[in-house]
Amino acid sequence: MGLPAQLLYIAAKCRYLWGLSNVRTVTRTARPPCRCFVAETLGSQARQSGPEKRKLLGNEMNQKVHSSPDSGPPMIEAIGLSKFYGPFVATQNVTFSVPKGQVAGFLGPNGAGKSTTMKLLTGFLAPSEGEARIGGHSISTDRIAATKLIGYLPENGPLYDEMTPVSLLKYLGEARGMSGAEIASRMEYVARQCTLGEVWNKPISKLSRGFRQRVGMAQALLHDPQVLILDEPTSGLDPNQTLQMRNLIIELGKSKTILLSTHILSEVRAVCSRVILIHRSRVVLDGSTSTLGNSVEEMEHQFHRLTADPAVKSKAS
């Protein structure tokens, strides 16, 4: 490991140990800036929300969670999640659960609250109200156990530009406490699954957006998590890479629980058995993929009907 990687590794470890001895409320403004989303998680995963009980909003929408007869226990749970920035409502009373082994599509227009909800589920943001649970562990009170189960690919996830994919993944594996043999085995797996061989030793700063996205996906898979939360995983990929990513998600969905956001309805139809549609910070539809439509055209029509502004609807009609 070169000197820059060693310094980054030591910094992440120090931040992690400091977090263990200084448990406190996590707030959006209190976190130090960090360019790497995984290092940020490792540095803050031991910080707990305060002991105050947060009042949960009632489930006003009487939502019905779709599940198949052989559904397992819930692995992702949003319980009345709300996030307020003063008078601005980012999400409000978002409630759903995703059982083990299900691939759920998380849909909505830009600004609807998808990315904010994902950040709440992964612990990157503390909720104003409500609770997030991963594998039965509360993100607020049992953060370490919960984050060990999560592989997170955020939207436009930042990476260390001066590193190569191989040095970044090795660094992240060591920071996660993985053994040398486990790191080697998992790095070989993610390099193959994410097709990173040709850029394995190339500086990340020189990679295309598509390859950067694949490096982000590789870090999400590195520690073999049970839960994957993917914010637009095919963004920036060419058609061949998109097909490969979809096939990978379908394969991963056989053994993992996946929540993915996307604007591509054909992608939802191809890989998801469930859709959760959010609009203006609230869930407006939750059911099987066929609930949204049996073709891409029907899905587009239903999406428009549920999310378009009244003025746009009147012009369309």
Stockholm file with secondary structure:
# STOCKHOLM 1.0

chainA/1-317         MGLPAQLLYIAAKCRYLWGLSNVRTVTRTARPPCRCFVAETLGSQARQSGPEKRKLLGNEMNQKVHSSPDSGPPMIEAIGLSKFYGPFVATQNVTFSVPKGQVAGFLGPNGAGKSTTMKLLTGFLAPSEGEARIGGHSISTDRIAATKLIGYLPENGPLYDEMTPVSLLKYLGEARGMSGAEIASRMEYVARQCTLGEVWNKPISKLSRGFRQRVGMAQALLHDPQVLILDEPTSGLDPNQTLQMRNLIIELGKSKTILLSTHILSEVRAVCSRVILIHRSRVVLDGSTSTLGNSVEEMEHQFHRLTADPAVKSKAS
#=GR chainA/1-317 SS CCHHHHHHHHHHHHHHHHHHHCCCCCCTTTSCCCSCHHHHHHHHTTCCCCSCCCCCCCCTTCCCCCCCTTCCSEEEEEEEEEEEETTEEEEEEEEEEEETTCEEEEECCTTSSHHHHHHHHHTSSCCSEEEEEETTEETTTCHHHHHTTEEEECTTCCCCTTSCHHHHHHHHHHHTTCCHHHHHHHHHHHHHHTTCGGGTTSCGGGSCHHHHHHHHHHHHHTTCCSEEEEESTTTTCCHHHHHHHHHHHHHHTTTSEEEEECSCHHHHHHHCSEEEEEETTEEEEEEEHHHHCSSHHHHHHHHHHHHSCHHHHHHHC
#=GC SS_cons         CCHHHHHHHHHHHHHHHHHHHCCCCCCTTTSCCCSCHHHHHHHHTTCCCCSCCCCCCCCTTCCCCCCCTTCCSEEEEEEEEEEEETTEEEEEEEEEEEETTCEEEEECCTTSSHHHHHHHHHTSSCCSEEEEEETTEETTTCHHHHHTTEEEECTTCCCCTTSCHHHHHHHHHHHTTCCHHHHHHHHHHHHHHTTCGGGTTSCGGGSCHHHHHHHHHHHHHTTCCSEEEEESTTTTCCHHHHHHHHHHHHHHTTTSEEEEECSCHHHHHHHCSEEEEEETTEEEEEEEHHHHCSSHHHHHHHHHHHHSCHHHHHHHC
//
